[in-house]
Amino acid sequence: MRSLRKKWVALVFAAVAPVAWGAPYDIVIRGGRVLDPETGRDEVANVAIAGGQIARVSTEALTGTRTIDAHGLVVAPGFIDLHQHGQDEISGVLKAYDGVTSGLEMEIGVPDVKVFLERKSGHSLINFGTSASHSAARAAALGQPLGPTDLIPASGRASNEPATAAELARMHSQLQGELEAGAVGVGMGLQYVPGATREEVIQIFRLAASRHVPVFTHVRSAGKKEPGSSIEAVEEVIGAAAVTGAALQVVHVNSSCMTDAPECLNMIAGAKARGLDVTTEAYPYLAGMTAINSALFDPGWQEKFGVSYDALMLPDSGERLTKSRFDELHASPKSQAVVIFLNRQDVVDQVIANPLASIASDGERGHPRNAGTYCQILARYVRNLRTVTLMDAIRKMSLMPAQRLEKATAAARRKGRLQEGAEADVGVFDPATVTDRATYEHPNEHSTGMKYVLVNGVPVIDKGALVSGVFPGKGIVSGRDAR
């Protein structure tokens, strides 16, 4: 079986790789420990890059216009973050220092895919992409359209009311258009639109299945209290995937399921064992962050989450909230991010080590996960706790996210791997020193230990420092190669 797998991989890349490369290559990364999570390759080798692709991986000597000495360093596929809200330039820099070469907004999506792709094209340090936003389509259909920088509606009719048949038809039409514009999935933040009926959910899943794109879902509710528990919420979307045939990614299982995360992972394992295409992801932090004026904080949130006002913190000031301050911010039409401390360290550690959980940051400015998620995995779980092997960490952060997108876009089949013919998104890091530095008090401290990060063959981190004036990131879009 393993030999057949290797032959299949070779055929795939042979179909896209150029017949021959001229010598010298553009860049040769020499003498590093090369890890490829798909084939299991783990050896000291040389990696040649030309034309934005990996041209050769060999133990033989290779010649490049530039040679990077990687002795004592790990050479791995660049990390792919499928849950990256921060799409600004500062966030892109933080992601690059963290080893991320592709950051996509898949949980919720953006209000206008075409505008998003045009705005980012030629101006992005790392690769980018998005899902089609159910929240935005719903808000527009129910007469409460999102602003250009909003991801979710404020608590109101668009979040809390069931849609009519005509409104559902308008949602369907808008989502079709967003998929045509290049979205690589459908994003559904169900906890932010509790008015969406089960029928509406199934209709949107059915649309995704017809377009062969996955659904990325922030499940409807969280906590142990029934009805509305985490287990019930995960059950709902697994059921929707089962009856429609849609591929499903349950986002941030660590925060949506909290202490029930192990059982939610068991449910996902059971669904996969019975042939459903269901996956999940997690981030290694105890606190989440979201908009305080959203429906998530409608009455009953304290009982649902088992916390009170002092579990909420404003990211800019560190202010812990009181009832009066909460009431003021929740009622405001202006979106205000708030950090919410929900989880336990032992639960998070168990989730991260689970082989079903890929890694995604849920990154946005104001929370340390935007800057430090990936290097924290390497420092805490690989080097210190040793609960995740280095190869498995690389798999969770590169190959698994790429595989989640493969049905939606051909570009994903050449990402998340370090093989000949793959796109040259590469991280070179020191396994002994790589670490995160971002904290809740200082969330914008970039990670260290990434010596080189290449995006489409262009160095964006060089000898541990940011390269200025380069924007090699490309859009990852549905049904076509990256552009």
Beta strands, then each sheet from edge to edge (+ up, - down):
strand 1: 25-36
strand 2: 41-50
strand 3: 53-58
strand 4: 64-69
strand 5: 74-77
strand 6: 79-81
strand 7: 100-110
strand 8: 127-133
strand 9: 186-189
strand 10: 215-218
strand 11: 248-250
strand 12: 278-282
strand 13: 287-291
strand 14: 312-313
strand 15: 337-341
strand 16: 357-359
strand 17: 426-429
strand 18: 450-455
strand 19: 458-462
strand 20: 465-466
sheet 1: 3+ 2- 1+ 4+
sheet 2: 3+ 2- 1+ 5+ 17- 18+ 19- 20+
sheet 3: 6+ 7+ 8+ 9+ 10+ 11+ 12+ 16+
sheet 4: 13+ 15- 14+
end
